[in-house]
Structure formats: C-alpha cells, structure tokens
Amino acid sequence: MERIIKIHLEKLPEGVYLATSDDIQGLVAQGRTVAETLEIARDVARKLIEEQGSPSDKLEAISDSFEYPLIVGA
C-alpha cells in the first residue's frame, strides 16, 4: 500500500540538497538535485519501513485525489 510521507528539503551551502522527515525516524538523504534527493529518500524510506515495520498510524494513505507541489524552473 502506498503512503504519503512528508519530506523536508533544504539546499545546503555546499550546493547539495538534504532531505529529512518527521514521519519516519532516521530518514536522511542527500543528492545533487531535488529529483535525485527525492529518489534516494524514497529508497531510504522503503528500507526504514521494512526494518522498523509499517508506521501506518502516522502515514496518510494515498486516496484517489491528493495535492502534489509541482516545481518548475523558469
């Protein structure tokens, strides 16, 4: 089952991006781009959920409709 995990992204002074989450303890990911960082964060989240068990009480299930922020460079 797919769940929504809230991710906090931050651009570090070194020019890389850091992703963390209050929803999954221990989730930390770093990448050169936002897309790469999110891809790494997704993999880390999967592994942490497998190790820790499903924190389904904290994670919102994906319904047929949901909001998603689309970032577009102009």
mmCIF file of the N, C-alpha and C atoms, coordinates in Angstrom:
data_MODEL
# 
_entry.id   MODEL 
# 
loop_
_atom_site.group_PDB 
_atom_site.id 
_atom_site.type_symbol 
_atom_site.label_atom_id 
_atom_site.label_alt_id 
_atom_site.label_comp_id 
_atom_site.label_asym_id 
_atom_site.label_entity_id 
_atom_site.label_seq_id 
_atom_site.pdbx_PDB_ins_code 
_atom_site.Cartn_x 
_atom_site.Cartn_y 
_atom_site.Cartn_z 
_atom_site.occupancy 
_atom_site.B_iso_or_equiv 
_atom_site.pdbx_formal_charge 
_atom_site.auth_seq_id 
_atom_site.auth_comp_id 
_atom_site.auth_asym_id 
_atom_site.auth_atom_id 
_atom_site.pdbx_PDB_model_num 
ATOM 1   N N  . MET A 1 1  ? 0.844  -1.179 0.000   1.00 0.00 ? 1  MET A N  1 
ATOM 2   C CA . MET A 1 1  ? 0.000  0.000  0.000   1.00 0.00 ? 1  MET A CA 1 
ATOM 3   C C  . MET A 1 1  ? 0.890  1.243  0.000   1.00 0.00 ? 1  MET A C  1 
ATOM 4   N N  . GLU A 1 2  ? 0.557  2.199  -0.827  1.00 0.00 ? 2  GLU A N  1 
ATOM 5   C CA . GLU A 1 2  ? 1.328  3.432  -0.887  1.00 0.00 ? 2  GLU A CA 1 
ATOM 6   C C  . GLU A 1 2  ? 0.861  4.398  0.200   1.00 0.00 ? 2  GLU A C  1 
ATOM 7   N N  . ARG A 1 3  ? 1.811  5.091  0.776   1.00 0.00 ? 3  ARG A N  1 
ATOM 8   C CA . ARG A 1 3  ? 1.528  6.075  1.825   1.00 0.00 ? 3  ARG A CA 1 
ATOM 9   C C  . ARG A 1 3  ? 2.195  7.391  1.477   1.00 0.00 ? 3  ARG A C  1 
ATOM 10  N N  . ILE A 1 4  ? 1.698  8.463  2.030   1.00 0.00 ? 4  ILE A N  1 
ATOM 11  C CA . ILE A 1 4  ? 2.297  9.784  1.852   1.00 0.00 ? 4  ILE A CA 1 
ATOM 12  C C  . ILE A 1 4  ? 3.257  10.039 3.008   1.00 0.00 ? 4  ILE A C  1 
ATOM 13  N N  . ILE A 1 5  ? 4.483  10.371 2.676   1.00 0.00 ? 5  ILE A N  1 
ATOM 14  C CA . ILE A 1 5  ? 5.492  10.720 3.670   1.00 0.00 ? 5  ILE A CA 1 
ATOM 15  C C  . ILE A 1 5  ? 5.878  12.171 3.415   1.00 0.00 ? 5  ILE A C  1 
ATOM 16  N N  . LYS A 1 6  ? 5.763  12.986 4.431   1.00 0.00 ? 6  LYS A N  1 
ATOM 17  C CA . LYS A 1 6  ? 6.137  14.397 4.293   1.00 0.00 ? 6  LYS A CA 1 
ATOM 18  C C  . LYS A 1 6  ? 7.657  14.509 4.417   1.00 0.00 ? 6  LYS A C  1 
ATOM 19  N N  . ILE A 1 7  ? 8.262  15.136 3.414   1.00 0.00 ? 7  ILE A N  1 
ATOM 20  C CA . ILE A 1 7  ? 9.717  15.296 3.339   1.00 0.00 ? 7  ILE A CA 1 
ATOM 21  C C  . ILE A 1 7  ? 10.057 16.775 3.455   1.00 0.00 ? 7  ILE A C  1 
ATOM 22  N N  . HIS A 1 8  ? 11.092 17.070 4.214   1.00 0.00 ? 8  HIS A N  1 
ATOM 23  C CA . HIS A 1 8  ? 11.613 18.435 4.298   1.00 0.00 ? 8  HIS A CA 1 
ATOM 24  C C  . HIS A 1 8  ? 12.890 18.487 3.467   1.00 0.00 ? 8  HIS A C  1 
ATOM 25  N N  . LEU A 1 9  ? 12.921 19.372 2.459   1.00 0.00 ? 9  LEU A N  1 
ATOM 26  C CA . LEU A 1 9  ? 14.100 19.543 1.607   1.00 0.00 ? 9  LEU A CA 1 
ATOM 27  C C  . LEU A 1 9  ? 14.787 20.856 1.928   1.00 0.00 ? 9  LEU A C  1 
ATOM 28  N N  . GLU A 1 10 ? 16.099 20.812 1.972   1.00 0.00 ? 10 GLU A N  1 
ATOM 29  C CA . GLU A 1 10 ? 16.884 22.004 2.271   1.00 0.00 ? 10 GLU A CA 1 
ATOM 30  C C  . GLU A 1 10 ? 18.100 22.032 1.354   1.00 0.00 ? 10 GLU A C  1 
ATOM 31  N N  . LYS A 1 11 ? 18.357 23.190 0.755   1.00 0.00 ? 11 LYS A N  1 
ATOM 32  C CA . LYS A 1 11 ? 19.568 23.337 -0.048  1.00 0.00 ? 11 LYS A CA 1 
ATOM 33  C C  . LYS A 1 11 ? 20.687 23.801 0.876   1.00 0.00 ? 11 LYS A C  1 
ATOM 34  N N  . LEU A 1 12 ? 21.742 23.014 0.929   1.00 0.00 ? 12 LEU A N  1 
ATOM 35  C CA . LEU A 1 12 ? 22.872 23.312 1.804   1.00 0.00 ? 12 LEU A CA 1 
ATOM 36  C C  . LEU A 1 12 ? 23.841 24.275 1.125   1.00 0.00 ? 12 LEU A C  1 
ATOM 37  N N  . PRO A 1 13 ? 24.655 24.996 1.913   1.00 0.00 ? 13 PRO A N  1 
ATOM 38  C CA . PRO A 1 13 ? 25.613 25.938 1.331   1.00 0.00 ? 13 PRO A CA 1 
ATOM 39  C C  . PRO A 1 13 ? 26.577 25.283 0.329   1.00 0.00 ? 13 PRO A C  1 
ATOM 40  N N  . GLU A 1 14 ? 26.803 23.985 0.474   1.00 0.00 ? 14 GLU A N  1 
ATOM 41  C CA . GLU A 1 14 ? 27.708 23.272 -0.434  1.00 0.00 ? 14 GLU A CA 1 
ATOM 42  C C  . GLU A 1 14 ? 27.074 23.049 -1.807  1.00 0.00 ? 14 GLU A C  1 
ATOM 43  N N  . GLY A 1 15 ? 25.787 23.383 -1.939  1.00 0.00 ? 15 GLY A N  1 
ATOM 44  C CA . GLY A 1 15 ? 25.107 23.241 -3.212  1.00 0.00 ? 15 GLY A CA 1 
ATOM 45  C C  . GLY A 1 15 ? 24.340 21.939 -3.374  1.00 0.00 ? 15 GLY A C  1 
ATOM 46  N N  . VAL A 1 16 ? 24.364 21.072 -2.372  1.00 0.00 ? 16 VAL A N  1 
ATOM 47  C CA . VAL A 1 16 ? 23.613 19.814 -2.429  1.00 0.00 ? 16 VAL A CA 1 
ATOM 48  C C  . VAL A 1 16 ? 22.311 19.973 -1.643  1.00 0.00 ? 16 VAL A C  1 
ATOM 49  N N  . TYR A 1 17 ? 21.408 19.021 -1.828  1.00 0.00 ? 17 TYR A N  1 
ATOM 50  C CA . TYR A 1 17 ? 20.117 19.050 -1.146  1.00 0.00 ? 17 TYR A CA 1 
ATOM 51  C C  . TYR A 1 17 ? 20.077 17.973 -0.063  1.00 0.00 ? 17 TYR A C  1 
ATOM 52  N N  . LEU A 1 18 ? 19.428 18.297 1.043   1.00 0.00 ? 18 LEU A N  1 
ATOM 53  C CA . LEU A 1 18 ? 19.280 17.374 2.162   1.00 0.00 ? 18 LEU A CA 1 
ATOM 54  C C  . LEU A 1 18 ? 17.793 17.152 2.412   1.00 0.00 ? 18 LEU A C  1 
ATOM 55  N N  . ALA A 1 19 ? 17.392 15.888 2.505   1.00 0.00 ? 19 ALA A N  1 
ATOM 56  C CA . ALA A 1 19 ? 16.006 15.537 2.792   1.00 0.00 ? 19 ALA A CA 1 
ATOM 57  C C  . ALA A 1 19 ? 15.922 14.833 4.133   1.00 0.00 ? 19 ALA A C  1 
ATOM 58  N N  . THR A 1 20 ? 14.971 15.252 4.964   1.00 0.00 ? 20 THR A N  1 
ATOM 59  C CA . THR A 1 20 ? 14.696 14.600 6.237   1.00 0.00 ? 20 THR A CA 1 
ATOM 60  C C  . THR A 1 20 ? 13.183 14.477 6.366   1.00 0.00 ? 20 THR A C  1 
ATOM 61  N N  . SER A 1 21 ? 12.738 13.710 7.355   1.00 0.00 ? 21 SER A N  1 
ATOM 62  C CA . SER A 1 21 ? 11.304 13.545 7.556   1.00 0.00 ? 21 SER A CA 1 
ATOM 63  C C  . SER A 1 21 ? 10.990 13.329 9.025   1.00 0.00 ? 21 SER A C  1 
ATOM 64  N N  . ASP A 1 22 ? 9.944  13.994 9.500   1.00 0.00 ? 22 ASP A N  1 
ATOM 65  C CA . ASP A 1 22 ? 9.455  13.758 10.853  1.00 0.00 ? 22 ASP A CA 1 
ATOM 66  C C  . ASP A 1 22 ? 8.572  12.513 10.884  1.00 0.00 ? 22 ASP A C  1 
ATOM 67  N N  . ASP A 1 23 ? 8.101  12.073 9.710   1.00 0.00 ? 23 ASP A N  1 
ATOM 68  C CA . ASP A 1 23 ? 7.204  10.918 9.634   1.00 0.00 ? 23 ASP A CA 1 
ATOM 69  C C  . ASP A 1 23 ? 7.927  9.593  9.829   1.00 0.00 ? 23 ASP A C  1 
ATOM 70  N N  . ILE A 1 24 ? 9.179  9.513  9.386   1.00 0.00 ? 24 ILE A N  1 
ATOM 71  C CA . ILE A 1 24 ? 9.952  8.275  9.505   1.00 0.00 ? 24 ILE A CA 1 
ATOM 72  C C  . ILE A 1 24 ? 11.280 8.589  10.186  1.00 0.00 ? 24 ILE A C  1 
ATOM 73  N N  . GLN A 1 25 ? 11.419 8.115  11.395  1.00 0.00 ? 25 GLN A N  1 
ATOM 74  C CA . GLN A 1 25 ? 12.613 8.365  12.174  1.00 0.00 ? 25 GLN A CA 1 
ATOM 75  C C  . GLN A 1 25 ? 13.838 7.808  11.463  1.00 0.00 ? 25 GLN A C  1 
ATOM 76  N N  . GLY A 1 26 ? 14.881 8.627  11.334  1.00 0.00 ? 26 GLY A N  1 
ATOM 77  C CA . GLY A 1 26 ? 16.131 8.186  10.735  1.00 0.00 ? 26 GLY A CA 1 
ATOM 78  C C  . GLY A 1 26 ? 16.241 8.455  9.253   1.00 0.00 ? 26 GLY A C  1 
ATOM 79  N N  . LEU A 1 27 ? 15.198 8.999  8.631   1.00 0.00 ? 27 LEU A N  1 
ATOM 80  C CA . LEU A 1 27 ? 15.268 9.255  7.191   1.00 0.00 ? 27 LEU A CA 1 
ATOM 81  C C  . LEU A 1 27 ? 16.122 10.493 6.938   1.00 0.00 ? 27 LEU A C  1 
ATOM 82  N N  . VAL A 1 28 ? 17.253 10.279 6.271   1.00 0.00 ? 28 VAL A N  1 
ATOM 83  C CA . VAL A 1 28 ? 18.151 11.346 5.853   1.00 0.00 ? 28 VAL A CA 1 
ATOM 84  C C  . VAL A 1 28 ? 18.681 10.959 4.479   1.00 0.00 ? 28 VAL A C  1 
ATOM 85  N N  . ALA A 1 29 ? 18.584 11.884 3.528   1.00 0.00 ? 29 ALA A N  1 
ATOM 86  C CA . ALA A 1 29 ? 19.079 11.618 2.178   1.00 0.00 ? 29 ALA A CA 1 
ATOM 87  C C  . ALA A 1 29 ? 19.715 12.887 1.630   1.00 0.00 ? 29 ALA A C  1 
ATOM 88  N N  . GLN A 1 30 ? 20.744 12.717 0.812   1.00 0.00 ? 30 GLN A N  1 
ATOM 89  C CA . GLN A 1 30 ? 21.436 13.858 0.226   1.00 0.00 ? 30 GLN A CA 1 
ATOM 90  C C  . GLN A 1 30 ? 21.678 13.591 -1.249  1.00 0.00 ? 30 GLN A C  1 
ATOM 91  N N  . GLY A 1 31 ? 21.479 14.628 -2.083  1.00 0.00 ? 31 GLY A N  1 
ATOM 92  C CA . GLY A 1 31 ? 21.702 14.485 -3.515  1.00 0.00 ? 31 GLY A CA 1 
ATOM 93  C C  . GLY A 1 31 ? 22.097 15.795 -4.154  1.00 0.00 ? 31 GLY A C  1 
ATOM 94  N N  . ARG A 1 32 ? 22.502 15.706 -5.420  1.00 0.00 ? 32 ARG A N  1 
ATOM 95  C CA . ARG A 1 32 ? 22.940 16.902 -6.160  1.00 0.00 ? 32 ARG A CA 1 
ATOM 96  C C  . ARG A 1 32 ? 21.776 17.714 -6.698  1.00 0.00 ? 32 ARG A C  1 
ATOM 97  N N  . THR A 1 33 ? 20.637 17.052 -6.921  1.00 0.00 ? 33 THR A N  1 
ATOM 98  C CA . THR A 1 33 ? 19.439 17.748 -7.419  1.00 0.00 ? 33 THR A CA 1 
ATOM 99  C C  . THR A 1 33 ? 18.251 17.365 -6.540  1.00 0.00 ? 33 THR A C  1 
ATOM 100 N N  . VAL A 1 34 ? 17.166 18.112 -6.680  1.00 0.00 ? 34 VAL A N  1 
ATOM 101 C CA . VAL A 1 34 ? 15.951 17.790 -5.929  1.00 0.00 ? 34 VAL A CA 1 
ATOM 102 C C  . VAL A 1 34 ? 15.462 16.397 -6.320  1.00 0.00 ? 34 VAL A C  1 
ATOM 103 N N  . ALA A 1 35 ? 15.437 16.117 -7.626  1.00 0.00 ? 35 ALA A N  1 
ATOM 104 C CA . ALA A 1 35 ? 14.943 14.815 -8.103  1.00 0.00 ? 35 ALA A CA 1 
ATOM 105 C C  . ALA A 1 35 ? 15.800 13.674 -7.564  1.00 0.00 ? 35 ALA A C  1 
ATOM 106 N N  . GLU A 1 36 ? 17.114 13.826 -7.609  1.00 0.00 ? 36 GLU A N  1 
ATOM 107 C CA . GLU A 1 36 ? 17.994 12.778 -7.103  1.00 0.00 ? 36 GLU A CA 1 
ATOM 108 C C  . GLU A 1 36 ? 17.802 12.585 -5.599  1.00 0.00 ? 36 GLU A C  1 
ATOM 109 N N  . THR A 1 37 ? 17.665 13.673 -4.867  1.00 0.00 ? 37 THR A N  1 
ATOM 110 C CA . THR A 1 37 ? 17.479 13.605 -3.422  1.00 0.00 ? 37 THR A CA 1 
ATOM 111 C C  . THR A 1 37 ? 16.170 12.899 -3.071  1.00 0.00 ? 37 THR A C  1 
ATOM 112 N N  . LEU A 1 38 ? 15.094 13.206 -3.807  1.00 0.00 ? 38 LEU A N  1 
ATOM 113 C CA . LEU A 1 38 ? 13.809 12.551 -3.556  1.00 0.00 ? 38 LEU A CA 1 
ATOM 114 C C  . LEU A 1 38 ? 13.863 11.064 -3.892  1.00 0.00 ? 38 LEU A C  1 
ATOM 115 N N  . GLU A 1 39 ? 14.571 10.706 -4.945  1.00 0.00 ? 39 GLU A N  1 
ATOM 116 C CA . GLU A 1 39 ? 14.717 9.296  -5.312  1.00 0.00 ? 39 GLU A CA 1 
ATOM 117 C C  . GLU A 1 39 ? 15.467 8.529  -4.215  1.00 0.00 ? 39 GLU A C  1 
ATOM 118 N N  . ILE A 1 40 ? 16.526 9.123  -3.699  1.00 0.00 ? 40 ILE A N  1 
ATOM 119 C CA . ILE A 1 40 ? 17.285 8.499  -2.616  1.00 0.00 ? 40 ILE A CA 1 
ATOM 120 C C  . ILE A 1 40 ? 16.424 8.409  -1.362  1.00 0.00 ? 40 ILE A C  1 
ATOM 121 N N  . ALA A 1 41 ? 15.687 9.486  -1.061  1.00 0.00 ? 41 ALA A N  1 
ATOM 122 C CA . ALA A 1 41 ? 14.812 9.496  0.120   1.00 0.00 ? 41 ALA A CA 1 
ATOM 123 C C  . ALA A 1 41 ? 13.751 8.404  0.032   1.00 0.00 ? 41 ALA A C  1 
ATOM 124 N N  . ARG A 1 42 ? 13.209 8.180  -1.160  1.00 0.00 ? 42 ARG A N  1 
ATOM 125 C CA . ARG A 1 42 ? 12.209 7.123  -1.356  1.00 0.00 ? 42 ARG A CA 1 
ATOM 126 C C  . ARG A 1 42 ? 12.809 5.752  -1.043  1.00 0.00 ? 42 ARG A C  1 
ATOM 127 N N  . ASP A 1 43 ? 14.031 5.504  -1.523  1.00 0.00 ? 43 ASP A N  1 
ATOM 128 C CA . ASP A 1 43 ? 14.702 4.225  -1.257  1.00 0.00 ? 43 ASP A CA 1 
ATOM 129 C C  . ASP A 1 43 ? 15.003 4.051  0.230   1.00 0.00 ? 43 ASP A C  1 
ATOM 130 N N  . VAL A 1 44 ? 15.475 5.112  0.863   1.00 0.00 ? 44 VAL A N  1 
ATOM 131 C CA . VAL A 1 44 ? 15.783 5.058  2.297   1.00 0.00 ? 44 VAL A CA 1 
ATOM 132 C C  . VAL A 1 44 ? 14.498 4.814  3.095   1.00 0.00 ? 44 VAL A C  1 
ATOM 133 N N  . ALA A 1 45 ? 13.409 5.491  2.727   1.00 0.00 ? 45 ALA A N  1 
ATOM 134 C CA . ALA A 1 45 ? 12.129 5.319  3.425   1.00 0.00 ? 45 ALA A CA 1 
ATOM 135 C C  . ALA A 1 45 ? 11.658 3.872  3.334   1.00 0.00 ? 45 ALA A C  1 
ATOM 136 N N  . ARG A 1 46 ? 11.752 3.282  2.135   1.00 0.00 ? 46 ARG A N  1 
ATOM 137 C CA . ARG A 1 46 ? 11.348 1.878  1.968   1.00 0.00 ? 46 ARG A CA 1 
ATOM 138 C C  . ARG A 1 46 ? 12.135 0.960  2.901   1.00 0.00 ? 46 ARG A C  1 
ATOM 139 N N  . LYS A 1 47 ? 13.437 1.159  2.936   1.00 0.00 ? 47 LYS A N  1 
ATOM 140 C CA . LYS A 1 47 ? 14.292 0.313  3.777   1.00 0.00 ? 47 LYS A CA 1 
ATOM 141 C C  . LYS A 1 47 ? 13.976 0.498  5.254   1.00 0.00 ? 47 LYS A C  1 
ATOM 142 N N  . LEU A 1 48 ? 13.764 1.751  5.672   1.00 0.00 ? 48 LEU A N  1 
ATOM 143 C CA . LEU A 1 48 ? 13.458 2.010  7.082   1.00 0.00 ? 48 LEU A CA 1 
ATOM 144 C C  . LEU A 1 48 ? 12.104 1.418  7.468   1.00 0.00 ? 48 LEU A C  1 
ATOM 145 N N  . ILE A 1 49 ? 11.122 1.518  6.578   1.00 0.00 ? 49 ILE A N  1 
ATOM 146 C CA . ILE A 1 49 ? 9.803  0.945  6.867   1.00 0.00 ? 49 ILE A CA 1 
ATOM 147 C C  . ILE A 1 49 ? 9.911  -0.569 6.989   1.00 0.00 ? 49 ILE A C  1 
ATOM 148 N N  . GLU A 1 50 ? 10.696 -1.201 6.120   1.00 0.00 ? 50 GLU A N  1 
ATOM 149 C CA . GLU A 1 50 ? 10.892 -2.653 6.195   1.00 0.00 ? 50 GLU A CA 1 
ATOM 150 C C  . GLU A 1 50 ? 11.553 -3.054 7.508   1.00 0.00 ? 50 GLU A C  1 
ATOM 151 N N  . GLU A 1 51 ? 12.545 -2.283 7.950   1.00 0.00 ? 51 GLU A N  1 
ATOM 152 C CA . GLU A 1 51 ? 13.265 -2.592 9.190   1.00 0.00 ? 51 GLU A CA 1 
ATOM 153 C C  . GLU A 1 51 ? 12.436 -2.311 10.440  1.00 0.00 ? 51 GLU A C  1 
ATOM 154 N N  . GLN A 1 52 ? 11.737 -1.174 10.432  1.00 0.00 ? 52 GLN A N  1 
ATOM 155 C CA . GLN A 1 52 ? 11.018 -0.722 11.626  1.00 0.00 ? 52 GLN A CA 1 
ATOM 156 C C  . GLN A 1 52 ? 9.579  -1.225 11.660  1.00 0.00 ? 52 GLN A C  1 
ATOM 157 N N  . GLY A 1 53 ? 9.113  -1.803 10.582  1.00 0.00 ? 53 GLY A N  1 
ATOM 158 C CA . GLY A 1 53 ? 7.703  -2.151 10.497  1.00 0.00 ? 53 GLY A CA 1 
ATOM 159 C C  . GLY A 1 53 ? 6.941  -0.957 9.980   1.00 0.00 ? 53 GLY A C  1 
ATOM 160 N N  . SER A 1 54 ? 5.746  -1.163 9.527   1.00 0.00 ? 54 SER A N  1 
ATOM 161 C CA . SER A 1 54 ? 4.955  -0.100 8.923   1.00 0.00 ? 54 SER A CA 1 
ATOM 162 C C  . SER A 1 54 ? 4.405  0.851  9.976   1.00 0.00 ? 54 SER A C  1 
ATOM 163 N N  . PRO A 1 55 ? 4.803  2.127  9.910   1.00 0.00 ? 55 PRO A N  1 
ATOM 164 C CA . PRO A 1 55 ? 4.236  3.129  10.828  1.00 0.00 ? 55 PRO A CA 1 
ATOM 165 C C  . PRO A 1 55 ? 2.908  3.653  10.286  1.00 0.00 ? 55 PRO A C  1 
ATOM 166 N N  . SER A 1 56 ? 2.002  2.740  9.951   1.00 0.00 ? 56 SER A N  1 
ATOM 167 C CA . SER A 1 56 ? 0.774  3.110  9.253   1.00 0.00 ? 56 SER A CA 1 
ATOM 168 C C  . SER A 1 56 ? -0.108 4.079  10.033  1.00 0.00 ? 56 SER A C  1 
ATOM 169 N N  . ASP A 1 57 ? 0.029  4.105  11.344  1.00 0.00 ? 57 ASP A N  1 
ATOM 170 C CA . ASP A 1 57 ? -0.787 5.028  12.129  1.00 0.00 ? 57 ASP A CA 1 
ATOM 171 C C  . ASP A 1 57 ? -0.353 6.472  11.917  1.00 0.00 ? 57 ASP A C  1 
ATOM 172 N N  . LYS A 1 58 ? 0.907  6.704  11.497  1.00 0.00 ? 58 LYS A N  1 
ATOM 173 C CA . LYS A 1 58 ? 1.405  8.054  11.280  1.00 0.00 ? 58 LYS A CA 1 
ATOM 174 C C  . LYS A 1 58 ? 1.322  8.498  9.826   1.00 0.00 ? 58 LYS A C  1 
ATOM 175 N N  . LEU A 1 59 ? 1.268  7.545  8.891   1.00 0.00 ? 59 LEU A N  1 
ATOM 176 C CA . LEU A 1 59 ? 1.331  7.889  7.477   1.00 0.00 ? 59 LEU A CA 1 
ATOM 177 C C  . LEU A 1 59 ? -0.054 7.877  6.843   1.00 0.00 ? 59 LEU A C  1 
ATOM 178 N N  . GLU A 1 60 ? -0.313 8.909  6.081   1.00 0.00 ? 60 GLU A N  1 
ATOM 179 C CA . GLU A 1 60 ? -1.605 9.051  5.401   1.00 0.00 ? 60 GLU A CA 1 
ATOM 180 C C  . GLU A 1 60 ? -1.626 8.171  4.149   1.00 0.00 ? 60 GLU A C  1 
ATOM 181 N N  . ALA A 1 61 ? -2.693 7.430  3.984   1.00 0.00 ? 61 ALA A N  1 
ATOM 182 C CA . ALA A 1 61 ? -2.858 6.605  2.784   1.00 0.00 ? 61 ALA A CA 1 
ATOM 183 C C  . ALA A 1 61 ? -3.170 7.501  1.591   1.00 0.00 ? 61 ALA A C  1 
ATOM 184 N N  . ILE A 1 62 ? -2.714 7.093  0.420   1.00 0.00 ? 62 ILE A N  1 
ATOM 185 C CA . ILE A 1 62 ? -2.990 7.852  -0.798  1.00 0.00 ? 62 ILE A CA 1 
ATOM 186 C C  . ILE A 1 62 ? -4.399 7.509  -1.273  1.00 0.00 ? 62 ILE A C  1 
ATOM 187 N N  . SER A 1 63 ? -5.196 8.535  -1.462  1.00 0.00 ? 63 SER A N  1 
ATOM 188 C CA . SER A 1 63 ? -6.556 8.329  -1.959  1.00 0.00 ? 63 SER A CA 1 
ATOM 189 C C  . SER A 1 63 ? -6.567 8.561  -3.468  1.00 0.00 ? 63 SER A C  1 
ATOM 190 N N  . ASP A 1 64 ? -7.737 8.584  -4.056  1.00 0.00 ? 64 ASP A N  1 
ATOM 191 C CA . ASP A 1 64 ? -7.858 8.793  -5.496  1.00 0.00 ? 64 ASP A CA 1 
ATOM 192 C C  . ASP A 1 64 ? -7.466 10.204 -5.923  1.00 0.00 ? 64 ASP A C  1 
ATOM 193 N N  . SER A 1 65 ? -7.428 11.135 -4.979  1.00 0.00 ? 65 SER A N  1 
ATOM 194 C CA . SER A 1 65 ? -7.096 12.520 -5.282  1.00 0.00 ? 65 SER A CA 1 
ATOM 195 C C  . SER A 1 65 ? -6.268 13.097 -4.150  1.00 0.00 ? 65 SER A C  1 
ATOM 196 N N  . PHE A 1 66 ? -5.185 13.790 -4.500  1.00 0.00 ? 66 PHE A N  1 
ATOM 197 C CA . PHE A 1 66 ? -4.355 14.421 -3.470  1.00 0.00 ? 66 PHE A CA 1 
ATOM 198 C C  . PHE A 1 66 ? -3.572 15.578 -4.080  1.00 0.00 ? 66 PHE A C  1 
ATOM 199 N N  . GLU A 1 67 ? -3.094 16.470 -3.235  1.00 0.00 ? 67 GLU A N  1 
ATOM 200 C CA . GLU A 1 67 ? -2.314 17.629 -3.662  1.00 0.00 ? 67 GLU A CA 1 
ATOM 201 C C  . GLU A 1 67 ? -0.843 17.222 -3.805  1.00 0.00 ? 67 GLU A C  1 
ATOM 202 N N  . TYR A 1 68 ? -0.172 17.779 -4.819  1.00 0.00 ? 68 TYR A N  1 
ATOM 203 C CA . TYR A 1 68 ? 1.255  17.499 -5.040  1.00 0.00 ? 68 TYR A CA 1 
ATOM 204 C C  . TYR A 1 68 ? 1.899  18.782 -5.538  1.00 0.00 ? 68 TYR A C  1 
ATOM 205 N N  . PRO A 1 69 ? 2.918  19.287 -4.847  1.00 0.00 ? 69 PRO A N  1 
ATOM 206 C CA . PRO A 1 69 ? 3.559  20.512 -5.327  1.00 0.00 ? 69 PRO A CA 1 
ATOM 207 C C  . PRO A 1 69 ? 4.439  20.210 -6.545  1.00 0.00 ? 69 PRO A C  1 
ATOM 208 N N  . LEU A 1 70 ? 4.210  20.907 -7.634  1.00 0.00 ? 70 LEU A N  1 
ATOM 209 C CA . LEU A 1 70 ? 4.987  20.738 -8.850  1.00 0.00 ? 70 LEU A CA 1 
ATOM 210 C C  . LEU A 1 70 ? 5.972  21.889 -8.949  1.00 0.00 ? 70 LEU A C  1 
ATOM 211 N N  . ILE A 1 71 ? 7.248  21.584 -8.984  1.00 0.00 ? 71 ILE A N  1 
ATOM 212 C CA . ILE A 1 71 ? 8.292  22.609 -9.053  1.00 0.00 ? 71 ILE A CA 1 
ATOM 213 C C  . ILE A 1 71 ? 8.751  22.725 -10.494 1.00 0.00 ? 71 ILE A C  1 
ATOM 214 N N  . VAL A 1 72 ? 8.688  23.944 -11.026 1.00 0.00 ? 72 VAL A N  1 
ATOM 215 C CA . VAL A 1 72 ? 9.058  24.185 -12.420 1.00 0.00 ? 72 VAL A CA 1 
ATOM 216 C C  . VAL A 1 72 ? 10.102 25.281 -12.470 1.00 0.00 ? 72 VAL A C  1 
ATOM 217 N N  . GLY A 1 73 ? 11.225 25.007 -13.101 1.00 0.00 ? 73 GLY A N  1 
ATOM 218 C CA . GLY A 1 73 ? 12.245 26.033 -13.283 1.00 0.00 ? 73 GLY A CA 1 
ATOM 219 C C  . GLY A 1 73 ? 11.866 26.913 -14.461 1.00 0.00 ? 73 GLY A C  1 
ATOM 220 N N  . ALA A 1 74 ? 12.002 28.216 -14.279 1.00 0.00 ? 74 ALA A N  1 
ATOM 221 C CA . ALA A 1 74 ? 11.645 29.139 -15.369 1.00 0.00 ? 74 ALA A CA 1 
ATOM 222 C C  . ALA A 1 74 ? 12.829 30.010 -15.721 1.00 0.00 ? 74 ALA A C  1 
# 
